[in-house]
Amino acid sequence: MAVKVAKFGGSSLASAEQILKMKQIIEADEARKFVVPSAPGKRFSDDIKVTDLLYALHDAALRLDDTQAVYEKIVKRYTDIRDELGLSIRIEDHLEKMYKDIRAGASEDYAASRGEYMNGLLIADLLGYDFIDAADVIFFNEDGVYDAKKTLSVLPGALKLHERAVVPGFYGSLPNGKIKTFSRGGSDITGSIVARAADADLYENWTDVSGFLMADPRIVSDPKKIDVVTYLELRELAYMGATVLHEDSIFPVLEAAIPINVKNTNDPKNSGTMIIPAIEGRDGSKEGITGIAGKKNFTVITIEKDGMNTEVGFGRKVLGCLEKFGLSYEHMPSSIDTISIVIADVRIRGVIEQLIDELHAQCQPDSVEVSSNMAIIATVGRGMIRQIGVSAKLFTALARNNVNVRMIDQGSSEINIIVGVENDDFEKAVKAIYTALV
């Protein structure tokens, strides 16, 4: 029998009503053997996610403030879910232990992880599945980095001991046994890790949207859904702001070529978006573009020097200046006598003047120009390689909409075209590109 791993996001598990939808989905397919839940998310727009309540509880305990009110909110969320589902599990006992641990000085990661842990206990009881504590099977090294080697030496064997199981998302353990979480949204990563360890045929990621859209619906009215996307395309889109999936969730399943199906808990019959490995010549990508994504607030530093192309080590000197200030860059388009470095504003804020001084000292450029308030837009699609005129349509559309292009870059993989525009032109540019190419 095929094996599927089903991960459910916080909005899919925010209430007993939503959890019953999850139950119907699981029971509709015998292949869904392993379930990875997030913590309960928002039930309505002004609601508070359980994970945020847990962070608030830990913060109050750390400041020696009154913690009782926040704790009671957390208890009520879980006991309401338990009671509405008609379960008998004593979730209060687990919550009380958590409360004592936090007041005794447990880490912020421990506190945050309890959202998934508690939800996992409830869902395992509801489904009649076994419960596997992620701290026992998912590991981080001393530096807090996910330890794939150790995890994949333990987790596959652990999963084989259970015909069906729930593995809570978002966390694992350090070598000293303490809890360590992934970054926010990290339950996607857990689901991917479990799918890899189970050698699953499919990793299903259930959320509150029916897959990826070709553009941000807050900018483009009613954008088309992406039916099929390759791992490589998704990585580009996710990095540039398409946030249905945590961008790091791709890597565990990528190694095993396991497809991912992003689906909607509230519309399970919708096919969603299928994410597949790239297979040369038949990777499932259509002609033209797959999607458009972008982000605001970048700074572009343009370094100009005559004869730069003949100066051995010039690029190394530039990168050395960035390294000195702990800076990474997004893009680095160049010509014979210029290099432009694109850096996120949040990274460069507070050190830009020192960086410019260092560039002058180390590189002796003819000039260094700084352009702020820049936005970066990526037009992504493997099909662009085979379609003539994509760039012409894109830049013509921008020109017709009076968008001034400040930077152009194309990745060596040839699946994206990057343009830099003013922040104020960002939305207008995305609409123009979408209208012209889709």
Buried (B, 14 or more C-beta within 10 A) or exposed (E): EEBBBBBBBBBBBBBBEBBEBBBEBBEEBEBBBBBBBBBBBBBEEEBBBBBBBBBBBBBBBEEEEEBEEBBEBBBEBBEEBBEEBEBEBEBEEBBEEBBEBBBEEBBBBBBBBBBBBBBBBBBBBBBEBBBBBBBBBBBBBEEEEBBBEBBBEBBBEBBEEBEBBBBBBBBBBBEEEEBBBBEEBBBBBBBBBBBBBBEBBBBBBBBBBBBBBBBBEEBBEEBEBBBBBBBBBBBBBBBBBBEBBBBBBBBBBBEBEBBBBBBBBBEBEEEBBBBBBBEEEEBBBEEBBBBBBBBBBBBBBBBBBEEBEEEEEBBEBBBBBBEEBEBEBBBBBBEEBBBBBBBBBEBBEEBBEEBBEBBBEBBEBEEBEEBBBBBBBBBBBBBBEEBEEBBEBBBEBBEEBEBEBBBEBBBEEEBBBBBBBBBEBBBBBBBBBBEBBB
